[in-house]
Amino acid sequence: MDKIGVGIIGAGAIGYVHIQGYQTSGHAEVRGIVTRTEEHAKMAAKKFGIDAWYTDYQELLKREDIDAVSICTPNYLHVKHVIDAVKAGKHILCEKPLAKTIDEVEKMIKAAHEANIFLMNPSHQRFVPVLKNIKTVLDLLGRITFVRYRFAHQGPYKSWNALSEEKWFYDAEKSGGGVLLDLGPHALDLLLWYFGDVERVQSTILSTFDKPTKCEDTAIVLLKFKSGTIAELDTSWASNPEFNEFQIYGTEGTIKVDVWERSAIEFLPNKLKRNKKIKDLSFEGLFSQISVSQREMIHYFVDCVRLNKEPEMNGELGKKILQIILAGYQSAHTNTPIII
């Protein structure tokens, strides 16, 4: 299959990112878009030159010329949209988090598996060359002892503009959680990629400082990996300035990374940066690479569909990420460690 037909379910801000990703692929054509209001559907179709628009996603799923869909709708709609897309025979790239509960995500995975449908987790950081290069030099740090990842901004509707008037991020029933469920998947995806499986959530602190939600706008989670590595995950919707940074500490060295590249990547001590393996790799251009990483992720998904190759970042990965986040909530509510 040289070119696949694609449908977009959900034409909000992240839906626009998916459209641009498909339209920069030489092997995909966006043939239909769905959003809940006629006004937004027409606007998106006109903006991106898409021939067909719908307010009922079932109409798009009926089309035989659509091979795959991106699901870019609010969290509470993911399970229904994914299962209906599976029934229609469409391969699926679903935005994070894949679902609100383990029961939901297991239903999605089971349905996709039984129908031989691909269900991909949106692991865009795995397509960033600098982050790949960091992964290849982790062995130079000796045994990894501690990792700290901070991902924080000013929250939904402030750090980015929403097209929908529905403020569902702050509705606990619709979102399923607060900032930990929103920003946690990005950070956890990278941590799992670098360090393997998590053994337990040792403790979690949740608090709300600024946002009109019954959920948390700030969360700190302490993790222990099966390797023995300890990690601290900090997320917030109440941070100014914004942060997306991590530090990796080992028995032989340390790496400090500002993903938004306000400062250069640091390799410590100085002898580490003189290592030939590090000198032979590029660690520049991280921010520009991050800005197009979702595009690269979508190109990968397109290739998986047209070449009939299951994505490495599948529904099981999305489930693993969700398990850690929900264990974080459980730990906060019970004040006890939770084994994964």
Sequence and secondary structure as in RCSB ss.txt:
>XXXX:A:sequence
MDKIGVGIIGAGAIGYVHIQGYQTSGHAEVRGIVTRTEEHAKMAAKKFGIDAWYTDYQELLKREDIDAVSICTPN
YLHVKHVIDAVKAGKHILCEKPLAKTIDEVEKMIKAAHEANIFLMNPSHQRFVPVLKNIKTVLDLLGRITFVRYR
FAHQGPYKSWNALSEEKWFYDAEKSGGGVLLDLGPHALDLLLWYFGDVERVQSTILSTFDKPTKCEDTAIVLLKF
KSGTIAELDTSWASNPEFNEFQIYGTEGTIKVDVWERSAIEFLPNKLKRNKKIKDLSFEGLFSQISVSQREMIHY
FVDCVRLNKEPEMNGELGKKILQIILAGYQSAHTNTPIII
>XXXX:A:secstr
   EEEEEE  SHHHHHHHHHHHT TTEEEEEEE SSHHHHHHHHHHHT S EES HHHHHT TT  EEEE S G
GGHHHHHHHHHHTT EEEE SSS SSHHHHHHHHHHHHHTT  EE   GGGG HHHHHHHHTGGGG SEEEEEEE
EE S TTTSS  SSS  GGG HHHHSSSHHHHHHHHHHHHHHHHH  EEEEEEEEEE SSSS SS SEEEEEEEE
TTS EEEEEEESS SS EEEEEEEESS EEEEETT SS  EEESHHHHT HHHHTS    HHHHHHTHHHHHHHH
HHHHHHTT   SSBHHHHHHHHHHHHHHHHHHHHTS EE 
